[in-house]
């Protein structure tokens, strides 16, 4: 499970990086319905905050962000 601070730091870095256009929210295969409803690609400034509000999985929210780059190589 990712701590709130770690997830917020990751999202902030993605938001500050001009090479990152969008952020994909990745969910666990056995995630709860609340997390499943948020799975997908978001504008980096509109990504939902982690942990997902209403997560009901016994292990807690295990979602994470994946950056989608506009430029892969310099």
N, C-alpha and C positions, 0 to 999 in steps of 0.2 A: 504494500500500500504506500502510495506517495504522500508525503506530508503536504499540507496546504502551502507552507512556505516554499517548498521545492517546486511545486506546480506553478505557483504565482511567479517565482523567479524565472522559470523556464518561459512562461508566456510573455513576461516583460522583455526578456532577451529577444524573443521572436518578433515582438512588436517593434522593437528598436532596430532590428536588422532590416535594411532596405532590400536585401535579397529574398526575404520571406514575404510572399504575397498573401498566402492563406495558411490556415492552421487546420489540420485534420484532428478531430477528437476520436481517439481509438478507445474502444471498450473491450473488456474481457469477454470471452466466448460464453461464459456463464453469468454475465452481468444481470443486474436487476432491471425491471421495466423502466425505471427513471433514467438510468444510464443509457439503456438501449434507445430511448427516445431522443437522446442528444447526440448519438453517433452521427458523424458526418463532417463535412468541410465547411469552414466558416471564414469570413474575412478576419484577418488577424486581430482587428480591433473589436470584433463582435463575438469572439469565442466565449462560450460559457465558462464561468469560474469553476475550478475544481477545489474540493470535491463537489460532485453534483448534488444539489439540494434535493432531498427526498430519497437519496440512495438507501436501499434496504438490504443490501447484500451483507451476510454475516461477517465477511472480512472487510467491509467498508468499500468505499469507492476506489477502484483500481484503474480508472481511466487515466489516459495521458495524452499529451499533445504531440503531434508530429508536424514539423514545418514543411510547407510546400514552397520550394524555391523557384524564383523566376530565372535565376542564373545558377547553373550547377558548377561550372568551371570559370575561373577568372579570365 
